[in-house]
Amino acid sequence: MSLKLKKYIEFRGTLVCKTGLRIGGSKDDIEIGGLDNPIIRDPLSKLPYMPGSSLKGKLRSLLEYKEGKITPNGEPHGCKDEGCLICTVFGPHRVSDREFGPSRIIVRDAMLTDESEQELKEKLESGSLYTEIKQEVSINRRTGTASRAGPRQMERVPAGSAFNLNIALRIFEEDDEEKLVNFVTSGLELVQQDYIGGAGTRGYGWIEIRGLNKNEYEVD
């Protein structure tokens, strides 16, 4: 196929947390008495953000389920089929000699909107900057009481926080543009029915995408 780049299609919108969001970060900077389960933050501003890798991985896994392409070993799907939308959009996992070119999707880190950043700075007065701390306990199945291990402190981005969504889709000359756009759009719809980040089955990470729009940028 021709690998001449034709255009970029940019998806923009606002990703709003309907419930608390947790994407784990590094413990390297934790002080004595600090949190065991911190979230990821920008190293300069110390503000939480959503890594593009987290959103891209969730999109891919949900679309693999939709297409019935979950592998027996749990690894991401990879094949040499030129008609495979998973491999075309996200790139084939561990397959180097493919004929349909590079992955089409670019998922950028989602930073807090200006409004959300300001709200968090003004309203949240927790022990960690701009976040909430949720206490969780394990229940002993026999006694129905809390485990002796004690509560776990989970740091979360609070519900109502909003992030700037930005995804770029590369379109090459022989690509079926409508099919690729619809495929990515369906993935974004699935994410809103599922969750992002950790502990989603316990209520974390339910999101909504507002004001989604698409812009085209031709390549001269």
Beta strands, then each sheet from edge to edge (+ up, - down):
strand 1: 5-17
strand 2: 49-50
strand 3: 105-107
strand 4: 110-111
strand 5: 132-136
strand 6: 152-156
strand 7: 162-172
strand 8: 207-218
sheet 1: 3+ 7- 1+ 8-
sheet 2: 2+ 4-
sheet 3: 5+ 6-
end
